[in-house]
Amino acid sequence: MNKIKIFFLTLIAIPLIAQEEPKTLWFEQPANQWVEALPIGNGQIGAMIFGGVEEELIQLNEGTLWSGSPLKKNVNPEAYKFLAPVREALAKEDYQQATKLCKKMQGFFTENFLPLGDLKIKQDFGHKARVVDYKRILQLDKAIASIEFVVDEVHYTRKMFTSAPDSVMVIQFTADKLRKLTLDIHLTSLLKHHVTANGKDLFVLSGQAPACVDPIYYERPGREPIVQVDKDGLQGMRFQTVLKAIPDGGTIVSDEKGIHVKDANSLTLLLSAATSFNGFNKHPDSEGKDEKVISCHRIDRIDKVDFAVLKKRHITDFKSYFDRVSLHLTDTLNSTINKKLPTDFRLKLYSYGNYDPQLEELYFQYGRYLLISASRPGGSAINLQGLWSNEVRPPWASNYTININTEMNYWLAESTNLSEMHQSLLNFIKNLSITGEDTAKEYYHARGWMAHHNSDIWALSNSVGNCGDGNPSWASWYMGGNWLSLHLWEHYCYTGDKEFLKNEAYPIMKGAALFCFDWLLEKNGYLITSPSTSPENNFFVDNNVYAVSEAATMDMAIIHDLFTNVIEASEILGIDKKFRSEVIKKKERLFPYQIGSFGQLQEWSKDYKETDMNHRHLSHLFGVYPGRQISPLITPELAKAVSRTLELRGDKGTGWSKAWKICLIARLLDGNHAYKMIREMLQYSTYANLFNSCPPFQIDGNFGATAGFVEMLLQSQLKEIHLLPALPDNWPSGCISGLKSRGNFEVAIAWKNHQLKQAEIKSNLGNKCVLRTSVPVRVKGTVSTQVQDGNYYINMFDTQKGSTYLVEVDL
């Protein structure tokens, strides 16, 4: 048996800080296309930096700039009349009729996330520039992008960041010789706009978003997809971008063509942006904020502040979040060549099978970088493209797709110690619960609240499809509110914030449960959902393709999870005993999981033949991840059926699908298979700038993969801290610090030769802690005696708030 040394320490400095490689993306050439540009953001302003020498393009976004206006009521007042006929048709297995009737319960499409504009910078060198020593760099830990190059023996540098403390974008141009900066700077937009200038150092772009934009996948003859003014004569959201130039030396003048700087020694640009968005329920035209006052004020308050001060404030703020978690995967080959290669070349070599654990580290931290950059408290929630989009009609409207993608965006928030970034989604859920109450009542005559598979900044909650044009395989899904409620519960589990649970989370979770009370039907002694779909998948019946059925597995798994969380929340708060009793009774009667003829976990209540055996969605596996109902440790037969399902599905899929598979396979405790999915993500589903490819670009794959890394190293969904549950052979040694587990514990882990070497667990609240390891451990004289499935348990009972528990294993 291994020799073990165990210590209990109070207020100890954690020694398990990973010594990571520099957290930098870098390239030897400018970006040729949008998915090669470098992203920066402060949760409000997003920028994609191309890095051109003579012509720089910086594509801009503002987090609240969307088309449209608040949700209209009674869009489809007859919708509820079709619910009973749909259910009758399904009871008779008339799937064709059920499909037709589901379309009659649809509302409008969501609106679109829009691009703010393009910042174009022409730099004049007096001749065609001959460029040497070019570098385009993104420092993840500082959130600073840099462009460096040499022309005529002059070293030019551009540094760019978007500051959250100061709500601006800052760009600095320098040269190592005097009077070498001659620039023409211009702002433009794909949206309706006009420009003004003060003749000196200021350039302003003001515009107005469309009142309505159809999603790009919806085209109808004679229908204008972009409408500037709605039927009430109101336009869409107003916006304004203000650009101020502060040169050192030289001359400066502004006109309607932009800002023109000549022979400067250095130059600082300050850019602010604001919209008239005033909340999901206020019209941005008639009830909007004054975007002009806001955008001008943000410039006025800092235009005398030195660049170094702005930069220091920005870095201090960003690092306060980013530096919480450190990961080091030991390079067993001690290869130095990888570190000297540009990121795009490293990625190409990796796709050919090159060993590069530091690239995997970089990819893990890139997910955290993107979350901090795209989602800040008080800002809007992350959409399908994060904070970055360059099209008026972007893919899938760049909206909130809540049948997987929006949720995946925030899977990493709590576990990678970025709980504050979760807040924008939690606020969005609160808004959605308000509109969702109207939808539940108007469309289904049900209590509580609900949402379907698409939403937007206006918290749209109805089934999309323009009142009958949507395919039920994606439009007719009724579990969006129930799934999102899990995020409220998870935020409580990780933080232990009972005030949040009482005042914010529980009322919304209860409302979702009330909708389920009215949505569930009794059949053969069980409670089922009807109508029901498994998101975006179809099945065969008599060689015909259908999507609508009864009691799809995902429905039942999500409702089981919701009911479980509502019961536990009620018990913790000591309230709603009668309601809790109702939830318990209904939970016991939910239609159970079914194992199909191939040994797989069925996707539907019946063993239908799937139209696509390799479908990207893994909806019926919700109970494994992000749920907690299925695990090899508590439900081995169901876990075996899940493994069979994944085998039949295959490892191929879109980027976000592979990310989900990493999480699922890690929950099945198969580290080597999870690692294989990481390799495939970086090989097939990653652009040069490490953005995830669906294709096209979707940011959820980045976030889901980072969450998957955590699941391989730490799990806590079963009310225990499981160290190294799915450690792959390709990570034989390493360490990670700063991870969070449920119960508000902060965890650091070190391992060597594929075995746990040392761990530290800091208790932030003094909660009960059960520790699971692969070796026997002892804390304060208590020796673990319980052994199960080759794992050892130690019940640490109630830990002391603020104390750190050190477990050291001599290997």
NORUR-V539247 format. One record per pair of residues at least 12 apart in sequence whose C-alpha atoms are under 6 Angstrom apart, sorted by the first residue. I is the first residue (numbers start at 1). GAP is how many residues later the second one is. If there is no record, write none. Layout:
i=I gap=GAP
i=I gap=GAP
This chain:
i=3 gap=807
i=4 gap=805
i=4 gap=806
i=5 gap=803
i=5 gap=804
i=6 gap=772
i=6 gap=801
i=6 gap=802
i=7 gap=799
i=8 gap=797
i=8 gap=798
i=9 gap=795
i=9 gap=796
i=10 gap=793
i=10 gap=794
i=11 gap=792
i=17 gap=720
i=18 gap=308
i=18 gap=309
i=18 gap=310
i=18 gap=717
i=18 gap=718
i=19 gap=309
i=20 gap=308
i=23 gap=117
i=24 gap=114
i=24 gap=115
i=24 gap=116
i=25 gap=112
i=25 gap=113
i=25 gap=318
i=26 gap=110
i=26 gap=111
i=26 gap=316
i=26 gap=317
i=27 gap=108
i=27 gap=109
i=27 gap=315
i=28 gap=106
i=28 gap=107
i=30 gap=20
i=30 gap=21
i=30 gap=22
i=31 gap=19
i=36 gap=652
i=36 gap=653
i=37 gap=12
i=37 gap=13
i=41 gap=121
i=41 gap=332
i=41 gap=333
i=42 gap=120
i=42 gap=121
i=42 gap=122
i=42 gap=331
i=43 gap=330
i=43 gap=331
i=43 gap=332
i=43 gap=333
i=44 gap=18
i=44 gap=19
i=45 gap=16
i=45 gap=17
i=46 gap=14
i=46 gap=15
i=46 gap=341
i=46 gap=342
i=47 gap=12
i=47 gap=13
i=54 gap=68
i=54 gap=69
i=55 gap=66
i=55 gap=67
i=56 gap=64
i=56 gap=65
i=57 gap=62
i=57 gap=63
i=58 gap=60
i=58 gap=61
i=59 gap=59
i=60 gap=56
i=60 gap=57
i=60 gap=58
i=61 gap=54
i=61 gap=55
i=62 gap=54
i=65 gap=49
i=66 gap=46
i=66 gap=47
i=66 gap=48
i=67 gap=44
i=67 gap=45
i=67 gap=142
i=67 gap=143
i=67 gap=144
i=67 gap=145
i=68 gap=43
i=68 gap=143
i=68 gap=144
i=68 gap=168
i=69 gap=214
i=70 gap=210
i=70 gap=211
i=70 gap=388
i=71 gap=389
i=79 gap=26
i=79 gap=364
i=80 gap=363
i=80 gap=364
i=86 gap=12
i=86 gap=15
i=87 gap=443
i=103 gap=365
i=104 gap=364
i=106 gap=357
i=106 gap=358
i=106 gap=359
i=106 gap=361
i=106 gap=362
i=107 gap=355
i=107 gap=356
i=107 gap=357
i=107 gap=359
i=107 gap=360
i=108 gap=356
i=108 gap=357
i=108 gap=358
i=109 gap=355
i=109 gap=356
i=109 gap=357
i=110 gap=345
i=110 gap=346
i=111 gap=102
i=112 gap=285
i=113 gap=285
i=114 gap=278
i=115 gap=274
i=115 gap=275
i=117 gap=71
i=117 gap=72
i=118 gap=69
i=118 gap=70
i=118 gap=71
i=119 gap=67
i=119 gap=68
i=120 gap=65
i=120 gap=66
i=121 gap=63
i=121 gap=64
i=122 gap=61
i=122 gap=62
i=123 gap=59
i=123 gap=60
i=124 gap=58
i=130 gap=21
i=131 gap=19
i=131 gap=20
i=132 gap=18
i=133 gap=16
i=133 gap=17
i=134 gap=14
i=134 gap=15
i=135 gap=12
i=135 gap=13
i=142 gap=173
i=144 gap=16
i=144 gap=17
i=145 gap=14
i=145 gap=15
i=146 gap=12
i=146 gap=13
i=155 gap=20
i=155 gap=21
i=156 gap=18
i=156 gap=19
i=157 gap=16
i=157 gap=17
i=158 gap=14
i=158 gap=15
i=159 gap=12
i=159 gap=13
i=163 gap=151
i=168 gap=103
i=168 gap=104
i=169 gap=101
i=169 gap=102
i=170 gap=99
i=170 gap=100
i=171 gap=97
i=171 gap=98
i=172 gap=95
i=172 gap=96
i=173 gap=93
i=173 gap=94
i=174 gap=92
i=178 gap=87
i=179 gap=84
i=179 gap=85
i=179 gap=86
i=180 gap=83
i=181 gap=82
i=181 gap=83
i=182 gap=79
i=182 gap=80
i=182 gap=81
i=183 gap=77
i=183 gap=78
i=184 gap=75
i=184 gap=76
i=185 gap=73
i=185 gap=74
i=186 gap=72
i=192 gap=15
i=192 gap=16
i=193 gap=13
i=193 gap=14
i=194 gap=12
i=196 gap=60
i=197 gap=57
i=197 gap=58
i=197 gap=59
i=199 gap=54
i=199 gap=55
i=199 gap=56
i=200 gap=53
i=200 gap=54
i=201 gap=43
i=201 gap=44
i=201 gap=53
i=202 gap=41
i=202 gap=42
i=203 gap=40
i=204 gap=37
i=204 gap=38
i=205 gap=35
i=205 gap=36
i=206 gap=33
i=206 gap=34
i=207 gap=31
i=207 gap=32
i=208 gap=29
i=208 gap=30
i=209 gap=27
i=209 gap=28
i=210 gap=17
i=210 gap=18
i=210 gap=26
i=211 gap=16
i=211 gap=17
i=211 gap=18
i=211 gap=19
i=211 gap=24
i=211 gap=25
i=212 gap=14
i=212 gap=15
i=213 gap=12
i=213 gap=13
i=215 gap=182
i=216 gap=177
i=235 gap=50
i=236 gap=49
i=237 gap=39
i=237 gap=47
i=237 gap=48
i=238 gap=37
i=238 gap=38
i=239 gap=35
i=239 gap=36
i=239 gap=52
i=240 gap=33
i=240 gap=34
i=241 gap=31
i=241 gap=32
i=242 gap=29
i=242 gap=30
i=243 gap=27
i=243 gap=28
i=244 gap=25
i=244 gap=26
i=245 gap=23
i=245 gap=24
i=246 gap=21
i=246 gap=22
i=247 gap=19
i=247 gap=20
i=248 gap=16
i=248 gap=17
i=248 gap=18
i=249 gap=15
i=249 gap=16
i=250 gap=12
i=250 gap=13
i=250 gap=14
i=272 gap=23
i=273 gap=22
i=274 gap=17
i=274 gap=21
i=275 gap=16
i=276 gap=12
i=276 gap=13
i=276 gap=14
i=276 gap=15
i=280 gap=178
i=324 gap=414
i=325 gap=412
i=325 gap=413
i=326 gap=410
i=326 gap=411
i=327 gap=409
i=328 gap=406
i=328 gap=407
i=329 gap=28
i=329 gap=405
i=330 gap=403
i=330 gap=404
i=344 gap=344
i=351 gap=332
i=364 gap=342
i=367 gap=335
i=367 gap=336
i=367 gap=339
i=374 gap=13
i=375 gap=46
i=376 gap=45
i=377 gap=46
i=377 gap=47
i=379 gap=45
i=380 gap=44
i=381 gap=43
i=381 gap=44
i=383 gap=15
i=383 gap=16
i=383 gap=17
i=384 gap=14
i=384 gap=15
i=384 gap=314
i=385 gap=13
i=385 gap=313
i=385 gap=314
i=386 gap=313
i=399 gap=57
i=400 gap=54
i=400 gap=55
i=400 gap=56
i=401 gap=52
i=401 gap=53
i=402 gap=51
i=402 gap=52
i=402 gap=78
i=403 gap=50
i=405 gap=295
i=408 gap=292
i=408 gap=296
i=409 gap=291
i=409 gap=294
i=411 gap=296
i=412 gap=295
i=415 gap=324
i=415 gap=325
i=416 gap=323
i=417 gap=322
i=417 gap=323
i=432 gap=27
i=433 gap=16
i=436 gap=13
i=436 gap=14
i=436 gap=15
i=436 gap=25
i=437 gap=12
i=439 gap=23
i=446 gap=72
i=447 gap=67
i=447 gap=68
i=448 gap=63
i=448 gap=64
i=448 gap=66
i=448 gap=67
i=449 gap=62
i=449 gap=63
i=449 gap=66
i=450 gap=31
i=451 gap=29
i=451 gap=30
i=452 gap=25
i=452 gap=26
i=452 gap=28
i=453 gap=27
i=463 gap=12
i=473 gap=63
i=473 gap=74
i=474 gap=61
i=474 gap=62
i=477 gap=56
i=482 gap=30
i=485 gap=24
i=488 gap=17
i=493 gap=249
i=493 gap=250
i=494 gap=248
i=494 gap=249
i=494 gap=250
i=495 gap=249
i=526 gap=63
i=526 gap=64
i=526 gap=65
i=527 gap=62
i=527 gap=63
i=527 gap=64
i=528 gap=23
i=528 gap=63
i=529 gap=21
i=529 gap=22
i=530 gap=20
i=531 gap=18
i=531 gap=19
i=532 gap=16
i=532 gap=17
i=532 gap=18
i=532 gap=19
i=532 gap=20
i=533 gap=14
i=533 gap=15
i=533 gap=19
i=534 gap=18
i=538 gap=73
i=539 gap=69
i=539 gap=70
i=539 gap=71
i=539 gap=72
i=540 gap=69
i=551 gap=54
i=552 gap=52
i=552 gap=53
i=553 gap=50
i=553 gap=51
i=553 gap=67
i=554 gap=65
i=554 gap=66
i=557 gap=66
i=567 gap=13
i=599 gap=42
i=600 gap=41
i=600 gap=44
i=600 gap=45
i=601 gap=40
i=601 gap=41
i=603 gap=17
i=613 gap=36
i=614 gap=35
i=616 gap=37
i=616 gap=41
i=625 gap=39
i=654 gap=40
i=655 gap=30
i=655 gap=38
i=655 gap=39
i=655 gap=46
i=656 gap=44
i=656 gap=45
i=659 gap=42
i=659 gap=45
i=659 gap=46
i=662 gap=12
i=662 gap=15
i=662 gap=46
i=663 gap=45
i=666 gap=45
i=666 gap=46
i=666 gap=60
i=669 gap=56
i=669 gap=57
i=670 gap=56
i=671 gap=55
i=671 gap=56
i=671 gap=57
i=672 gap=56
i=712 gap=13
i=712 gap=14
i=712 gap=15
i=716 gap=25
i=716 gap=26
i=720 gap=50
i=720 gap=51
i=721 gap=50
i=721 gap=51
i=722 gap=50
i=723 gap=50
i=732 gap=21
i=732 gap=22
i=733 gap=18
i=733 gap=19
i=733 gap=20
i=734 gap=16
i=734 gap=17
i=735 gap=14
i=735 gap=15
i=736 gap=12
i=736 gap=13
i=744 gap=20
i=745 gap=17
i=745 gap=18
i=745 gap=19
i=746 gap=15
i=746 gap=16
i=747 gap=13
i=747 gap=14
i=748 gap=12
i=757 gap=52
i=758 gap=49
i=758 gap=50
i=758 gap=51
i=759 gap=47
i=759 gap=48
i=760 gap=45
i=760 gap=46
i=761 gap=43
i=761 gap=44
i=762 gap=41
i=762 gap=42
i=763 gap=38
i=763 gap=39
i=763 gap=40
i=764 gap=37
i=764 gap=38
i=765 gap=36
i=766 gap=33
i=766 gap=34
i=766 gap=35
i=767 gap=31
i=767 gap=32
i=768 gap=29
i=768 gap=30
i=768 gap=31
i=769 gap=27
i=769 gap=28
i=770 gap=24
i=770 gap=25
i=770 gap=26
i=771 gap=22
i=771 gap=23
i=772 gap=20
i=772 gap=21
i=773 gap=18
i=773 gap=19
i=774 gap=17
i=776 gap=16
